[in-house]
Amino acid sequence: MASAPFRSIYTQSFCNLLNRCGISLIVSTYQAGRVIVVRSEGKSVNTHFRVLNKPMGVAAADNKLAIGTAYEICVFRNAPAVVGRLEPPDRHDACYLLGDRHVTGNIDIHEMAYARDELWFVNTRFSCLCTFDHNSSFVPRWRPPFISGYNAGDRCHLNGLAIKDNQPHYMTALGETNTAQGWRENKADGGILMDITTDEILVSGLSMPHSPRWYRDQLWVLESGQGSLATVNIESGKLNTVVTLPGFARGMDFFGPLAFIGLSQVRESAVFSGLPIVEASPERICGVWVVNIETAEILGFLKFEGDVQEIFSVTVLPGIRFPELIKSDETLLKNSFVLPDDVVVKMSSQS
């Protein structure tokens, strides 16, 4: 059966926010096998697709963009000198070229983040937080204390990562379980949020939590099974729901007072059955919603229809309005060179 054609619908306010803030978004959808570059084009929103194999976690820092896929991590680097060679002319302000690929194997990479220029990623199949080197598929750096060892059993469905003070600090998982796929039994209310610097479970009883974030001296989390954005009282372990949204909330980034939150439809299935949002909201939506975190007001949205039904990651590119992402343009890749700044300066002085 042919897939339904893709269509995006947006509020004018969503487009205006991209323009006013001078930003663009990178949205990953592993279900549709695409990365979506969301950018404003005058008074309209341009949704630009790049095909990748099951893209999930995305991390951006210092002109780098890392994307976790089915069995590898692809690292793209912004090459401003290439922008002038892109079509249409005078449109783009960034060009991310594929630079490195690190094969991890099928570890079901979830969220990723840079900390002190080191890339950290959630290895969901092996229930641990990892980095990598050139000699290993992955290097385990931390696992929950209730996980007895490393194996590919997805014991607790570790998924979310928050950076605080430039180091990994908080994580979410769908269960405090130590058997293969054990989290599935109580997925509707077995989720946890942990402080990995102390190995302490801060909050339990959550409905499929994702996307913990430390922002403005506050811990935020998406309780996906409720479709909600919440703040966390670290001392009491209590959640304060800020806003409830019309979909399975997963993937979030901030810019100023704005939270950009991914929503998924999550059709009835063994993974998503029994969740509060599935039972309460028969009409769930896929897209990106914008929330003012100071007022809890929904300011706009970008809705996806057709074959894009699930979102995993939403990443803001500050100061970049119209980027390009190049993975397989052989002509452009083989004729583009990224060199250290000091070498470029020396070459310029010698010309």
N, C-alpha and C positions, 0 to 999 in steps of 0.2 A: 504494500500500500504506500502510495506517495505521501511524503510529509506535507503538512499544511504550510502554505507560504508564510514567510515571516512578515510581520507588520509591527510597527511601533507607533504608539499614540502618546502624546505628551501634552502637558499643560504649557501655555506660553510662559508661565512663571518659572517653569523648570529651565527653559531656554534662557530666560532673562537672568536667572541665578548663575548659570555658567558664564554668561557674558559679563555680568557685574563682578563676579569673583575672579575672572580670568583663569579658569581652570578647565580641565577635561577629566574624564573618568576612564578607567580600564575595568571592564566587567568580564568575569569568567563564567562560562556555563559549560560544565563538563557534560551535562546531559545532551547538549547540542553540539559538542565538540568545537567550540568557538571561543575566541576572545573578542569582545565587542569594545571598540574604541568609541566612546561617546563624546561628541564635541559639538559646539555651536557653530552654525553657519548662517550668519546674519540673524534672521528672525526664526530660524528653524533649527532643529536638532538633527545632527548627522550621526547615524549609527553605522560604523564601519567594521566589517567582520574580517577576522583572520582565523583560518582553520588550524587548530592544534588538536592533538590526541588527548582528550579528557583533561582540559586545563582546569586547575582548581586554585591552589594558593597563589597569590601575587604579592610581591614585595617590591617597593620602589624606594630608592635612596641614591643621592649623588649621581644623577644621570644614569643610574642602572635600573633595570626592570627585570626581575626574576619571576618566572612562571613555572609552577610545578605541573607536570603532565603525567600521563599514564605510567611512565617508567623512567623519566628523566627530568632534570631541571634545565630550562633554557634561560640564559642570561642575555638580555639585550642591552646595548649601550647607545645612549643618545649621541648622534654624530651631527652637530649643527651644520658642519660644512657640506653635508649631503642634501640639506633642505632645498637648496637652489636647483637641484637636479630632479626634484619630484614634480609630478603633474597633479593638478593644474599648477602653473607657476604662481608664485607669490601668495600661496595659500597656507602652507605648513609653517610651523615654528619649532618643530622637533621631529627627529627621525631616529627611531630606535632600531638599530641593526642587530641581528643575531650575532653574538660574539662567542659564547661558550655553551657547551652542552655537557652536563654531567649525568651519566647513567646511574640511577639509584636502584633500578629494578622496580618491580611492582610493589611499592610500599604504601600505596594509597595516600600520597602526600596531601595533607590538608593545609592549614594556614602556615604562612612563612613571614619572616620579618628580618630586617637588618638590625643588628646591634653592634656598635663599635666596628662597623664595616664588615662584620661577619654575618653570613646568612644562616639563620636558624630555621628549621622546618619541622613540622609535626609529622612524625612517621606513625600513621594510624594503625597499620597492620602489625607493627612491632611494639605498639603502645609506649612510644618514647619520643623525646625531643632530641633532635639531631643537628649536627653540622656535617660538613663533608671535607675530605681531603682528596688528593689525587691518587691515593693508594687503596681507597675503600669505597664501597657503594654508599655507605653512610657511617657516621661516627656517633653512636649513642652518647648523649651528654646528661640526660636525666630521664627517669621513669618514675611513675607514682609508687609510693612505698608499698602499696597493696599488690603491685604487679611483681610476681616472683621471679621472672626471667624474660629473656628476649626470645620470642618466637612469632611466627606470622599468623597469630590467631585472632587479632583485633579484639583483645580481651575487654577493653573499656571504651572503645571508640574515642580515644583522645582526639581532639579536633581544633580547639581554639588557642591562640597565643597572644598575650599582651606584653608589650615592652614598657618598662618603667625604669627611669634613671639609666637608660641606655643598656639595659640588660633584660633577658627574659624574666618575667616575674609572675604572671598569672596564666592559668590554663583552664580549659573546660574539657569535660568528658561526659559521655552519655551514661556512665555507670561506674560504680565502685566495685568492679567485678574482675575476677582473675581466671576466668575460663574462656575458652574460645567462643566469641560472639555472645558472651554472657550478658552484656548490656541490653540485648534485645528483649529480654523477659520483662524488664521494668522500664522500658524506654520512655513511657509517658510521664513518669515522675521520678526517675532514678538518677537524673543528671547532677553533676557536681561542678563547683568552681574551686580551684586550688591556688594557694600561694606556694610556688615551687621553691622559693627561697627558704621556706620553713617546713615544707611537706605537709602543710596544714590544709584541711578541707574547710574553706570559709563558708560555703553555702552548699546544702544538699537538697534533695527533693525537687530539683528543677526539671522542667519539661524540655528536653533536648536543647540544652544551652549551646550557643555558638558565639564567636566573635567577641571575646572579652577585650576591652580597650581601656587604657589609662589615659585620660584626657582631662585637662583643666583640674588637676588634683582630685580627680574623681574616677572611680572604677565603674565602667559601663559594661553591660552584657545584653545580648539578645536571647530571650527565652523563646526559642523558635517554635516550640510546640504550642505556645500561647500567642504567637505572632506579636510579641511585645518587645519594646526597648525599656530597659530598667537601669537604675543606678543601684550600687551595692554599698550597704553600710558594713564596712570591713569589721568593725568592732562587734556588732550585734549579729552579723550574718543575715540581715534582712534585706529584701529587695523592695525598691520603690518603683512601681511601674510608671513610666513617663508617658507612654503612648502605646496604644494597640493598633496594629496595622492589618490590612486585609490579605495577609499571606504568611507563609512560613518564612520568618525573618532570619536571614543568614547572609553575612557579608556586610561590613560597615567601615566607613571612614569619615573623618571630620574635616571641616574647614571653617574656621571662625565659630560662629554659633550654630552651624549647620551640621547635621548628621545625614549622610547619604547611605541609605539602607537597602540592601537587596531583598526582594521578596520572591518566593517560589510558589507554584501552584500545588505541589506535592499531591499528585493523584493518589487515590486509595491503593495501597500496596502493603506487603508484609512489613516493610520498614516504617511506614507512616500511619498505619491503621491504629486507631485507638487514641490518637493525640487530641487534646482539647480543641485545637483549631480546626481539625478535620471534621470533628463531630459538630462544632458550633457554626462553622462557616462553609456551606456547600460551594459557594462561589469565591474561590481564592484566586489571587492575581499574581502574575509574574512581572517584575520590573524593578525600578529603583525609585524609592520614595525619599523626599527631602523633609526633614523635621528640624524645626528651630528648637534646640535643646534648652533654651532659656524660657520659652513660653509653651513648649509641648505642642506647638501648632504645626500642622502639615502644610508646607508651603508650595508643594508641587510634586509631580511624578512623571516618570517615563515608564509606560506600560508596554510589555512585549506580548505579542499574540502569534499564533502559529506554532512552529516547531521549537521555539525557545520557551521552555516551561519551568526551568529551574536555574537559579543563580547561586553561585558559590561565593565569589569574592567581588568586592567593590573597592577600588583604590582611586583616590584623588591624585591628580598630577597638578600641583600648584604652580602657577605661573606659566603653564603650557595650555594654550587654547586649542590648537589644531595639530596634534601629533600624528605621525605615521608609524606603523610597526611592520618591519620587513623581516620575514623569515626565509623566504624561498626565491627571492628575485636574484637569480644567479648573476646576471649582468651587473646589477648594482652592488651586490656583495663582493664580487671579485675585483671590482674597480674602486672600492672605498677603503680607506685606511684610517684607523684611529691610532694616534701616537700620543705619547706623554706631552704635557704642555711645554715643558722646558725644551724638548726636542723641536717642537713646532716653532718656538721662539728662535732657536738657533738656525733652523732652516730658513726662516723669514729674513733673518739678518744676513744670511749668506747669499740670498737670491739677488 
